[in-house]
């Protein structure tokens, strides 16, 4: 029930009615359950990393390589053809697997898992490099989206509580048997 409310929030809040958006939604849910990762956290990471743009490309914070696709997979860590990075299913699956590994390495500590996902386990634990400000900001931003997607009453985005109430009212009046 709470995940179905999340989907309604995502569709209305971010206007996710395209065929691609439905595929992203379905893949996140399918793969989150397959790898036993909270789908709200996956949605939060995608929102922060690429704002749901499957063609997103950015330079890595380390300066080497690029990050590509919905979950901004690092090209230095994989030997894939470029087209695979833009494949929605493959990108989300690799991102969710990476997130699962980060959660296991951090023993479920979401903050540490997000640091590992963004900055790298080796950079943080092995090389003992100090966290760059961009990673600190990243963790805060992902957690704020995560809380938002979880539906907790916290004003993360301007007017978010009003939007949640409107969506729930709309759902009650318009959607049957969810």
C-alpha positions in Angstrom: 0.0 0.0 0.0 2.7 2.5 1.0 4.7 1.7 -2.2 1.6 2.3 -4.3 1.1 5.7 -2.7 4.8 6.4 -3.5 4.2 5.6 -7.1 1.3 8.0 -7.3 3.4 10.7 -5.6 6.2 10.1 -8.1 3.9 10.2 -11.1 2.2 13.4 -10.0 5.1 15.2 -8.4 7.6 14.6 -11.2 5.1 14.1 -14.1 6.4 10.6 -14.8 3.8 9.4 -17.3 6.1 8.5 -20.2 6.7 4.9 -21.3 10.3 5.3 -20.2 9.2 6.5 -16.7 7.0 3.5 -16.3 9.8 1.2 -17.2 12.1 2.9 -14.7 9.5 2.6 -12.0 8.9 -1.1 -12.8 12.6 -1.9 -12.9 13.3 -0.1 -9.6 10.6 -2.0 -7.9 11.5 -5.4 -9.4 15.2 -5.1 -8.7 14.8 -3.6 -5.3 12.8 -6.6 -4.2 15.2 -9.0 -6.0 18.2 -7.5 -4.1 16.2 -6.7 -0.9 16.9 -3.0 -1.0 14.3 -0.3 -0.1 12.9 1.0 -3.4 12.5 4.5 -1.8 16.3 4.7 -1.4 16.8 3.6 -5.0 14.4 6.3 -6.2 16.2 8.9 -4.0 19.5 8.0 -5.5 18.2 8.2 -9.0 16.6 11.5 -8.3 19.9 12.9 -6.8 22.2 11.3 -9.4 20.4 11.9 -12.6 17.0 13.4 -11.9 15.5 10.4 -13.7 17.4 11.2 -16.9 18.6 7.9 -18.4 21.0 9.7 -20.7 22.7 11.7 -17.9 26.5 11.9 -18.1 28.9 13.5 -15.6 32.6 13.7 -14.8 33.6 11.7 -11.7 34.5 13.6 -8.6 37.9 12.0 -8.7 38.4 13.4 -12.2 39.0 10.0 -13.8 36.3 8.5 -16.0 32.6 9.4 -16.3 29.4 8.4 -14.5 26.6 7.4 -16.9 22.9 6.7 -16.8 20.1 6.8 -14.2 22.3 5.6 -11.3 25.5 7.3 -12.6 27.6 4.1 -13.0 31.3 4.7 -13.0 33.0 3.8 -16.3 36.2 3.0 -14.5 34.6 0.1 -12.6 33.1 -1.8 -15.5 34.1 -3.2 -18.9 30.8 -2.6 -20.7 30.0 -1.3 -24.1 28.8 2.3 -23.9 25.2 1.3 -24.9 24.9 -0.9 -21.8 25.3 2.2 -19.5 22.2 3.7 -21.1 20.1 0.5 -21.0 17.6 1.3 -18.2 17.3 -2.3 -16.9 21.1 -2.9 -16.9 21.9 0.5 -15.3 19.4 0.1 -12.5 20.4 -3.5 -11.9 24.1 -2.6 -11.6 23.2 0.4 -9.4 21.0 -1.6 -7.1 23.6 -4.4 -6.8 26.3 -1.7 -6.0 23.9 -0.2 -3.4 23.3 -3.6 -1.9 27.1 -4.2 -1.6 27.5 -0.7 0.0 24.7 -1.5 2.5 26.3 -4.8 3.4 29.8 -3.2 3.8 28.3 -0.6 6.0 26.2 -3.1 8.0 23.0 -1.3 7.0 24.2 2.2 7.9 22.6 4.3 5.2 24.9 7.3 5.6 28.0 5.1 5.2 26.4 3.2 2.3 25.7 6.5 0.5 29.3 7.6 1.1 30.6 4.3 -0.4 28.2 4.6 -3.3 29.3 8.2 -4.1 32.9 8.4 -3.0 33.9 4.7 -3.1 34.5 2.2 -0.4 38.2 2.1 -1.1 38.6 5.9 -1.1 36.9 6.2 2.3 37.9 3.0 4.2 41.2 1.8 2.6 42.9 5.1 1.6 41.3 7.0 4.5 40.8 10.1 2.3 38.8 12.9 3.9 35.3 13.3 2.5 34.9 16.0 -0.1 32.1 18.5 0.5 30.3 17.3 -2.6 29.9 13.8 -1.0 28.7 15.3 2.3 26.1 17.3 0.3 25.2 14.2 -1.7 24.5 12.2 1.5 22.3 15.0 2.8 20.4 15.4 -0.5 19.8 11.7 -1.0 18.6 11.3 2.6 16.2 14.2 2.1 14.7 12.6 -1.0 14.6 9.3 0.8 12.6 10.8 3.7 10.4 12.5 1.2 9.7 9.3 -0.7 9.1 7.5 2.6 6.3 10.0 3.1 7.5 11.2 6.5 6.2 14.7 7.4 9.3 16.8 7.0 9.5 19.9 4.9 12.2 18.9 2.4 10.9 20.5 -0.7 8.8 23.6 -0.6 5.2 22.7 -0.1 5.9 19.0 0.0 3.4 18.3 2.8 0.7 20.1 0.9 1.4 18.0 -2.2 1.3 14.8 -0.2 -2.1 15.7 1.3 -3.4 16.6 -2.2 -2.2 13.3 -3.7 -3.7 11.3 -0.9 -7.0 13.1 -1.3 -6.9 12.6 -5.0 -6.1 8.9 -4.5 -9.0 8.5 -2.1 -11.4 10.1 -4.6 -10.1 8.7 -7.9 -8.2 5.4 -7.4 -10.0 2.2 -6.6 -8.5 -1.1 -5.3 -4.9 -0.1 -5.0 
